[in-house]
Amino acid sequence: MAEESSRTAPVAGAMLALAGLSHFVAPQLYEGMTKPAFPANTRQHVYIDGGIETALGVALVVPKTRKLAVVGVLAYLLYLAGNVVRNR
C-alpha cells in the first residue's frame, strides 16, 4: 500500500502543477470557476491560484515536502470553499 501511495503522490503532484501552469497559458478557462470565489479581480485570482497550484504540485512531487504539501492542499481547498461561501 505504501508503494502505491508513493507512486500516486508524484503523479497527482505533476498533474496539479500542470493544471496550475495552465492558468497562465489559458486563464480564460478558469475565470468561470474562479468568479464565485473571487468576484472582484477575477483574472488576478486566476493567476494567484495558478501559482499556488503549481507550487503545491511541485511540493507533492518532492518526497521531502510531500507531507507539508498535503496540508497545503487541504488549506487551499478550505480557503477556496470559504471564499465561495463568503461571496454568495
N, CA, C and O atoms as a Tinker XYZ file with bonds, in Angstrom:
   352  protein
     1  N      0.820000   -1.191000    0.000000    73     2
     2  CA     0.000000    0.000000    0.000000    64     1     3
     3  C      0.868000    1.261000    0.000000    63     2     4     5
     4  O      0.559000    2.212000   -0.718000    81     3
     5  N      1.937000    1.289000    0.781000    73     3     6
     6  CA     2.813000    2.453000    0.837000    64     5     7
     7  C      3.474000    2.692000   -0.511000    63     6     8     9
     8  O      3.686000    3.837000   -0.910000    81     7
     9  N      3.802000    1.608000   -1.214000    73     7    10
    10  CA     4.433000    1.746000   -2.532000    64     9    11
    11  C      3.466000    2.392000   -3.521000    63    10    12    13
    12  O      3.860000    3.227000   -4.336000    81    11
    13  N      2.188000    1.994000   -3.438000    73    11    14
    14  CA     1.189000    2.568000   -4.334000    64    13    15
    15  C      1.010000    4.061000   -4.070000    63    14    16    17
    16  O      0.946000    4.850000   -5.012000    81    15
    17  N      0.928000    4.456000   -2.793000    73    15    18
    18  CA     0.755000    5.871000   -2.480000    64    17    19
    19  C      2.004000    6.669000   -2.814000    63    18    20    21
    20  O      1.917000    7.858000   -3.121000    81    19
    21  N      3.170000    6.024000   -2.757000    73    19    22
    22  CA     4.396000    6.736000   -3.110000    64    21    23
    23  C      4.474000    6.990000   -4.613000    63    22    24    25
    24  O      5.202000    7.879000   -5.055000    81    23
    25  N      3.732000    6.220000   -5.395000    73    23    26
    26  CA     3.674000    6.464000   -6.842000    64    25    27
    27  C      2.545000    7.424000   -7.188000    63    26    28    29
    28  O      2.637000    8.162000   -8.169000    81    27
    29  N      1.490000    7.422000   -6.399000    73    27    30
    30  CA     0.333000    8.262000   -6.669000    64    29    31
    31  C      0.641000    9.733000   -6.425000    63    30    32    33
    32  O      0.252000   10.584000   -7.224000    81    31
    33  N      1.326000   10.042000   -5.346000    73    31    34
    34  CA     1.603000   11.435000   -4.991000    64    33    35
    35  C      2.390000   12.175000   -6.078000    63    34    36    37
    36  O      2.016000   13.295000   -6.424000    81    35
    37  N      3.457000   11.598000   -6.627000    73    35    38
    38  CA     4.175000   12.327000   -7.683000    64    37    39
    39  C      3.327000   12.556000   -8.937000    63    38    40    41
    40  O      3.417000   13.607000   -9.572000    81    39
    41  N      2.514000   11.576000   -9.281000    73    39    42
    42  CA     1.654000   11.732000  -10.460000    64    41    43
    43  C      0.610000   12.821000  -10.198000    63    42    44    45
    44  O      0.386000   13.691000  -11.040000    81    43
    45  N     -0.025000   12.764000   -9.024000    73    43    46
    46  CA    -1.011000   13.789000   -8.670000    64    45    47
    47  C     -0.351000   15.161000   -8.597000    63    46    48    49
    48  O     -0.929000   16.155000   -9.037000    81    47
    49  N      0.847000   15.216000   -8.047000    73    47    50
    50  CA     1.576000   16.475000   -7.963000    64    49    51
    51  C      1.899000   17.044000   -9.329000    63    50    52    53
    52  O      1.748000   18.243000   -9.564000    81    51
    53  N      2.344000   16.182000  -10.230000    73    51    54
    54  CA     2.661000   16.634000  -11.583000    64    53    55
    55  C      1.405000   17.145000  -12.290000    63    54    56    57
    56  O      1.447000   18.154000  -12.993000    81    55
    57  N      0.303000   16.449000  -12.098000    73    55    58
    58  CA    -0.954000   16.887000  -12.712000    64    57    59
    59  C     -1.407000   18.228000  -12.123000    63    58    60    61
    60  O     -1.866000   19.104000  -12.856000    81    59
    61  N     -1.279000   18.388000  -10.810000    73    59    62
    62  CA    -1.655000   19.652000  -10.172000    64    61    63
    63  C     -0.754000   20.782000  -10.656000    63    62    64    65
    64  O     -1.234000   21.883000  -10.929000    81    63
    65  N      0.541000   20.522000  -10.763000    73    63    66
    66  CA     1.470000   21.545000  -11.242000    64    65    67
    67  C      1.154000   21.941000  -12.687000    63    66    68    69
    68  O      1.193000   23.123000  -13.030000    81    67
    69  N      0.846000   20.966000  -13.525000    73    67    70
    70  CA     0.482000   21.274000  -14.915000    64    69    71
    71  C     -0.818000   22.069000  -14.989000    63    70    72    73
    72  O     -0.945000   22.994000  -15.792000    81    71
    73  N     -1.782000   21.702000  -14.148000    73    71    74
    74  CA    -3.034000   22.466000  -14.101000    64    73    75
    75  C     -2.749000   23.894000  -13.650000    63    74    76    77
    76  O     -3.316000   24.845000  -14.188000    81    75
    77  N     -1.871000   24.043000  -12.662000    73    75    78
    78  CA    -1.501000   25.376000  -12.200000    64    77    79
    79  C     -0.862000   26.198000  -13.294000    63    78    80    81
    80  O     -1.186000   27.373000  -13.466000    81    79
    81  N      0.037000   25.592000  -14.029000    73    79    82
    82  CA     0.700000   26.312000  -15.129000    64    81    83
    83  C     -0.284000   26.686000  -16.232000    63    82    84    85
    84  O     -0.126000   27.713000  -16.894000    81    83
    85  N     -1.293000   25.854000  -16.424000    73    83    86
    86  CA    -2.266000   26.157000  -17.483000    64    85    87
    87  C     -3.088000   27.406000  -17.157000    63    86    88    89
    88  O     -3.678000   27.999000  -18.059000    81    87
    89  N     -3.138000   27.815000  -15.891000    73    87    90
    90  CA    -3.812000   29.062000  -15.525000    64    89    91
    91  C     -3.146000   30.257000  -16.213000    63    90    92    93
    92  O     -3.802000   31.255000  -16.510000    81    91
    93  N     -1.848000   30.146000  -16.461000    73    91    94
    94  CA    -1.102000   31.235000  -17.096000    64    93    95
    95  C     -1.193000   31.174000  -18.617000    63    94    96    97
    96  O     -1.106000   32.198000  -19.295000    81    95
    97  N     -1.366000   29.975000  -19.141000    73    95    98
    98  CA    -1.427000   29.789000  -20.589000    64    97    99
    99  C     -2.825000   30.119000  -21.119000    63    98   100   101
   100  O     -2.961000   30.748000  -22.168000    81    99
   101  N     -3.852000   29.698000  -20.398000    73    99   102
   102  CA    -5.232000   29.913000  -20.840000    64   101   103
   103  C     -6.096000   30.342000  -19.650000    63   102   104   105
   104  O     -6.967000   29.587000  -19.219000    81   103
   105  N     -5.867000   31.532000  -19.121000    73   103   106
   106  CA    -6.591000   31.966000  -17.919000    64   105   107
   107  C     -8.104000   32.043000  -18.114000    63   106   108   109
   108  O     -8.859000   31.891000  -17.154000    81   107
   109  N     -8.547000   32.274000  -19.329000    73   107   110
   110  CA    -9.975000   32.374000  -19.592000    64   109   111
   111  C    -10.716000   31.081000  -19.255000    63   110   112   113
   112  O    -11.909000   31.114000  -18.952000    81   111
   113  N    -10.029000   29.956000  -19.305000    73   111   114
   114  CA   -10.658000   28.678000  -18.968000    64   113   115
   115  C    -11.038000   28.595000  -17.491000    63   114   116   117
   116  O    -11.925000   27.825000  -17.124000    81   115
   117  N    -10.390000   29.365000  -16.658000    73   115   118
   118  CA   -10.580000   29.286000  -15.216000    64   117   119
   119  C    -11.423000   30.417000  -14.639000    63   118   120   121
   120  O    -11.783000   30.382000  -13.463000    81   119
   121  N    -11.737000   31.411000  -15.448000    73   119   122
   122  CA   -12.471000   32.561000  -14.922000    64   121   123
   123  C    -13.860000   32.186000  -14.414000    63   122   124   125
   124  O    -14.284000   32.694000  -13.376000    81   123
   125  N    -14.575000   31.313000  -15.115000    73   123   126
   126  CA   -15.915000   30.903000  -14.685000    64   125   127
   127  C    -15.899000   30.170000  -13.359000    63   126   128   129
   128  O    -16.812000   30.327000  -12.548000    81   127
   129  N    -14.862000   29.366000  -13.133000    73   127   130
   130  CA   -14.746000   28.628000  -11.864000    64   129   131
   131  C    -14.264000   29.530000  -10.740000    63   130   132   133
   132  O    -14.599000   29.312000   -9.575000    81   131
   133  N    -13.486000   30.533000  -11.084000    73   131   134
   134  CA   -12.873000   31.395000  -10.077000    64   133   135
   135  C    -13.817000   32.514000   -9.633000    63   134   136   137
   136  O    -13.750000   32.962000   -8.489000    81   135
   137  N    -14.678000   32.957000  -10.513000    73   135   138
   138  CA   -15.558000   34.096000  -10.225000    64   137   139
   139  C    -16.421000   33.909000   -8.975000    63   138   140   141
   140  O    -16.568000   34.870000   -8.220000    81   139
   141  N    -17.006000   32.722000   -8.705000    73   139   142
   142  CA   -17.805000   32.588000   -7.482000    64   141   143
   143  C    -16.995000   32.813000   -6.198000    63   142   144   145
   144  O    -17.527000   33.319000   -5.210000    81   143
   145  N    -15.741000   32.446000   -6.212000    73   143   146
   146  CA   -14.900000   32.631000   -5.034000    64   145   147
   147  C    -14.317000   34.029000   -4.974000    63   146   148   149
   148  O    -14.111000   34.578000   -3.891000    81   147
   149  N    -14.051000   34.607000   -6.143000    73   147   150
   150  CA   -13.393000   35.915000   -6.227000    64   149   151
   151  C    -14.071000   36.762000   -7.306000    63   150   152   153
   152  O    -13.552000   36.893000   -8.414000    81   151
   153  N    -15.231000   37.334000   -6.979000    73   151   154
   154  CA   -15.957000   38.102000   -7.991000    64   153   155
   155  C    -15.235000   39.387000   -8.423000    63   154   156   157
   156  O    -15.437000   39.860000   -9.541000    81   155
   157  N    -14.414000   39.942000   -7.563000    73   155   158
   158  CA   -13.640000   41.134000   -7.915000    64   157   159
   159  C    -12.218000   40.699000   -8.280000    63   158   160   161
   160  O    -11.648000   39.820000   -7.633000    81   159
   161  N    -11.659000   41.307000   -9.298000    73   159   162
   162  CA   -10.295000   40.987000   -9.735000    64   161   163
   163  C    -10.123000   39.503000  -10.059000    63   162   164   165
   164  O     -9.124000   38.887000   -9.688000    81   163
   165  N    -11.101000   38.943000  -10.749000    73   163   166
   166  CA   -11.110000   37.509000  -11.029000    64   165   167
   167  C     -9.845000   37.056000  -11.753000    63   166   168   169
   168  O     -9.248000   36.049000  -11.371000    81   167
   169  N     -9.430000   37.775000  -12.785000    73   167   170
   170  CA    -8.249000   37.358000  -13.557000    64   169   171
   171  C     -7.008000   37.313000  -12.664000    63   170   172   173
   172  O     -6.199000   36.391000  -12.769000    81   171
   173  N     -6.860000   38.291000  -11.802000    73   171   174
   174  CA    -5.721000   38.313000  -10.879000    64   173   175
   175  C     -5.732000   37.062000  -10.000000    63   174   176   177
   176  O     -4.686000   36.462000   -9.750000    81   175
   177  N     -6.908000   36.678000   -9.539000    73   175   178
   178  CA    -7.009000   35.489000   -8.689000    64   177   179
   179  C     -6.786000   34.201000   -9.477000    63   178   180   181
   180  O     -6.309000   33.211000   -8.921000    81   179
   181  N     -7.120000   34.203000  -10.753000    73   179   182
   182  CA    -6.799000   33.042000  -11.593000    64   181   183
   183  C     -5.289000   32.826000  -11.591000    63   182   184   185
   184  O     -4.816000   31.697000  -11.455000    81   183
   185  N     -4.542000   33.910000  -11.740000    73   183   186
   186  CA    -3.077000   33.801000  -11.734000    64   185   187
   187  C     -2.548000   33.402000  -10.357000    63   186   188   189
   188  O     -1.638000   32.579000  -10.255000    81   187
   189  N     -3.109000   33.975000   -9.316000    73   187   190
   190  CA    -2.678000   33.617000   -7.955000    64   189   191
   191  C     -2.947000   32.135000   -7.699000    63   190   192   193
   192  O     -2.082000   31.418000   -7.195000    81   191
   193  N     -4.156000   31.683000   -8.052000    73   191   194
   194  CA    -4.489000   30.259000   -7.868000    64   193   195
   195  C     -3.567000   29.367000   -8.687000    63   194   196   197
   196  O     -3.161000   28.300000   -8.226000    81   195
   197  N     -3.237000   29.796000   -9.892000    73   195   198
   198  CA    -2.309000   29.024000  -10.717000    64   197   199
   199  C     -0.944000   28.893000  -10.064000    63   198   200   201
   200  O     -0.330000   27.827000  -10.101000    81   199
   201  N     -0.476000   29.972000   -9.471000    73   199   202
   202  CA     0.808000   29.923000   -8.764000    64   201   203
   203  C      0.762000   29.006000   -7.565000    63   202   204   205
   204  O      1.693000   28.238000   -7.323000    81   203
   205  N     -0.331000   29.087000   -6.810000    73   203   206
   206  CA    -0.486000   28.218000   -5.634000    64   205   207
   207  C     -0.529000   26.760000   -6.064000    63   206   208   209
   208  O      0.150000   25.920000   -5.474000    81   207
   209  N     -1.313000   26.455000   -7.076000    73   207   210
   210  CA    -1.436000   25.067000   -7.530000    64   209   211
   211  C     -0.122000   24.538000   -8.099000    63   210   212   213
   212  O      0.216000   23.371000   -7.901000    81   211
   213  N      0.607000   25.378000   -8.791000    73   211   214
   214  CA     1.908000   24.959000   -9.313000    64   213   215
   215  C      2.864000   24.634000   -8.169000    63   214   216   217
   216  O      3.533000   23.600000   -8.186000    81   215
   217  N      2.925000   25.510000   -7.187000    73   215   218
   218  CA     3.819000   25.295000   -6.040000    64   217   219
   219  C      3.426000   24.051000   -5.249000    63   218   220   221
   220  O      4.288000   23.260000   -4.865000    81   219
   221  N      2.138000   23.878000   -5.006000    73   219   222
   222  CA     1.688000   22.690000   -4.264000    64   221   223
   223  C      1.955000   21.414000   -5.057000    63   222   224   225
   224  O      2.330000   20.393000   -4.481000    81   223
   225  N      1.765000   21.466000   -6.365000    73   223   226
   226  CA     2.033000   20.295000   -7.200000    64   225   227
   227  C      3.488000   19.892000   -7.158000    63   226   228   229
   228  O      3.807000   18.711000   -7.022000    81   227
   229  N      4.372000   20.865000   -7.275000    73   227   230
   230  CA     5.813000   20.576000   -7.202000    64   229   231
   231  C      6.159000   20.016000   -5.823000    63   230   232   233
   232  O      6.949000   19.079000   -5.710000    81   231
   233  N      5.571000   20.586000   -4.787000    73   231   234
   234  CA     5.842000   20.105000   -3.426000    64   233   235
   235  C      5.351000   18.670000   -3.227000    63   234   236   237
   236  O      5.948000   17.921000   -2.454000    81   235
   237  N      4.284000   18.279000   -3.906000    73   235   238
   238  CA     3.810000   16.891000   -3.825000    64   237   239
   239  C      4.762000   15.931000   -4.524000    63   238   240   241
   240  O      4.892000   14.778000   -4.115000    81   239
   241  N      5.416000   16.390000   -5.556000    73   239   242
   242  CA     6.350000   15.537000   -6.303000    64   241   243
   243  C      7.599000   15.244000   -5.477000    63   242   244   245
   244  O      8.141000   14.141000   -5.544000    81   243
   245  N      8.054000   16.212000   -4.707000    73   243   246
   246  CA     9.294000   16.083000   -3.934000    64   245   247
   247  C      9.003000   15.356000   -2.617000    63   246   248   249
   248  O      8.221000   15.855000   -1.807000    81   247
   249  N      9.611000   14.195000   -2.386000    73   247   250
   250  CA     9.316000   13.421000   -1.173000    64   249   251
   251  C      9.522000   14.203000    0.136000    63   250   252   253
   252  O      8.749000   14.032000    1.079000    81   251
   253  N     10.532000   15.038000    0.202000    73   251   254
   254  CA    10.810000   15.772000    1.444000    64   253   255
   255  C      9.727000   16.783000    1.799000    63   254   256   257
   256  O      9.566000   17.123000    2.971000    81   255
   257  N      8.990000   17.265000    0.819000    73   255   258
   258  CA     7.976000   18.284000    1.075000    64   257   259
   259  C      6.549000   17.752000    0.932000    63   258   260   261
   260  O      5.590000   18.515000    1.045000    81   259
   261  N      6.407000   16.472000    0.688000    73   259   262
   262  CA     5.097000   15.893000    0.380000    64   261   263
   263  C      4.090000   16.041000    1.525000    63   262   264   265
   264  O      2.943000   16.419000    1.282000    81   263
   265  N      4.491000   15.754000    2.754000    73   263   266
   266  CA     3.545000   15.848000    3.868000    64   265   267
   267  C      3.063000   17.278000    4.067000    63   266   268   269
   268  O      1.876000   17.512000    4.295000    81   267
   269  N      3.970000   18.222000    3.981000    73   267   270
   270  CA     3.593000   19.626000    4.100000    64   269   271
   271  C      2.693000   20.037000    2.938000    63   270   272   273
   272  O      1.770000   20.831000    3.117000    81   271
   273  N      2.956000   19.503000    1.759000    73   271   274
   274  CA     2.136000   19.815000    0.588000    64   273   275
   275  C      0.711000   19.322000    0.770000    63   274   276   277
   276  O     -0.231000   20.002000    0.362000    81   275
   277  N      0.533000   18.163000    1.370000    73   275   278
   278  CA    -0.815000   17.636000    1.615000    64   277   279
   279  C     -1.573000   18.590000    2.533000    63   278   280   281
   280  O     -2.746000   18.880000    2.297000    81   279
   281  N     -0.913000   19.073000    3.567000    73   279   282
   282  CA    -1.528000   20.055000    4.462000    64   281   283
   283  C     -1.855000   21.329000    3.677000    63   282   284   285
   284  O     -2.918000   21.922000    3.862000    81   283
   285  N     -0.949000   21.739000    2.814000    73   283   286
   286  CA    -1.168000   22.915000    1.985000    64   285   287
   287  C     -2.354000   22.762000    1.051000    63   286   288   289
   288  O     -3.129000   23.702000    0.873000    81   287
   289  N     -2.503000   21.589000    0.453000    73   287   290
   290  CA    -3.632000   21.340000   -0.441000    64   289   291
   291  C     -4.943000   21.435000    0.334000    63   290   292   293
   292  O     -5.904000   22.041000   -0.139000    81   291
   293  N     -4.980000   20.840000    1.518000    73   291   294
   294  CA    -6.195000   20.914000    2.339000    64   293   295
   295  C     -6.507000   22.361000    2.720000    63   294   296   297
   296  O     -7.661000   22.785000    2.652000    81   295
   297  N     -5.498000   23.111000    3.115000    73   295   298
   298  CA    -5.688000   24.519000    3.471000    64   297   299
   299  C     -6.175000   25.319000    2.260000    63   298   300   301
   300  O     -7.045000   26.180000    2.391000    81   299
   301  N     -5.621000   25.037000    1.103000    73   299   302
   302  CA    -6.012000   25.723000   -0.128000    64   301   303
   303  C     -7.478000   25.440000   -0.463000    63   302   304   305
   304  O     -8.215000   26.350000   -0.841000    81   303
   305  N     -7.894000   24.199000   -0.326000    73   303   306
   306  CA    -9.297000   23.846000   -0.593000    64   305   307
   307  C    -10.237000   24.551000    0.380000    63   306   308   309
   308  O    -11.301000   25.026000   -0.016000    81   307
   309  N     -9.847000   24.619000    1.650000    73   307   310
   310  CA   -10.658000   25.341000    2.639000    64   309   311
   311  C    -10.729000   26.832000    2.314000    63   310   312   313
   312  O    -11.782000   27.456000    2.445000    81   311
   313  N     -9.608000   27.389000    1.892000    73   311   314
   314  CA    -9.537000   28.798000    1.501000    64   313   315
   315  C    -10.483000   29.076000    0.330000    63   314   316   317
   316  O    -11.218000   30.063000    0.347000    81   315
   317  N    -10.465000   28.221000   -0.670000    73   315   318
   318  CA   -11.363000   28.413000   -1.822000    64   317   319
   319  C    -12.822000   28.267000   -1.415000    63   318   320   321
   320  O    -13.655000   29.097000   -1.779000    81   319
   321  N    -13.134000   27.220000   -0.666000    73   319   322
   322  CA   -14.517000   26.988000   -0.230000    64   321   323
   323  C    -15.008000   28.139000    0.644000    63   322   324   325
   324  O    -16.149000   28.581000    0.510000    81   323
   325  N    -14.165000   28.613000    1.519000    73   323   326
   326  CA   -14.525000   29.733000    2.376000    64   325   327
   327  C    -14.863000   30.984000    1.577000    63   326   328   329
   328  O    -15.794000   31.714000    1.920000    81   327
   329  N    -14.115000   31.225000    0.524000    73   327   330
   330  CA   -14.370000   32.387000   -0.319000    64   329   331
   331  C    -15.660000   32.227000   -1.119000    63   330   332   333
   332  O    -16.377000   33.206000   -1.329000    81   331
   333  N    -15.962000   31.023000   -1.563000    73   331   334
   334  CA   -17.219000   30.797000   -2.274000    64   333   335
   335  C    -18.396000   31.080000   -1.338000    63   334   336   337
   336  O    -19.339000   31.774000   -1.718000    81   335
   337  N    -18.339000   30.545000   -0.118000    73   335   338
   338  CA   -19.414000   30.746000    0.852000    64   337   339
   339  C    -19.527000   32.228000    1.209000    63   338   340   341
   340  O    -20.634000   32.760000    1.289000    81   339
   341  N    -18.426000   32.879000    1.417000    73   339   342
   342  CA   -18.424000   34.294000    1.812000    64   341   343
   343  C    -18.994000   35.182000    0.721000    63   342   344   345
   344  O    -19.601000   36.209000    1.024000    81   343
   345  N    -18.816000   34.819000   -0.525000    73   343   346
   346  CA   -19.264000   35.665000   -1.635000    64   345   347
   347  C    -20.603000   35.259000   -2.227000    63   346   348   349
   348  O    -20.947000   35.716000   -3.317000    81   347
   349  N    -21.357000   34.430000   -1.558000    73   347   350
   350  CA   -22.696000   34.055000   -2.051000    64   349   351
   351  C    -23.645000   35.201000   -1.908000    63   350   352
   352  O    -24.817000   35.081000   -2.267000    81   351
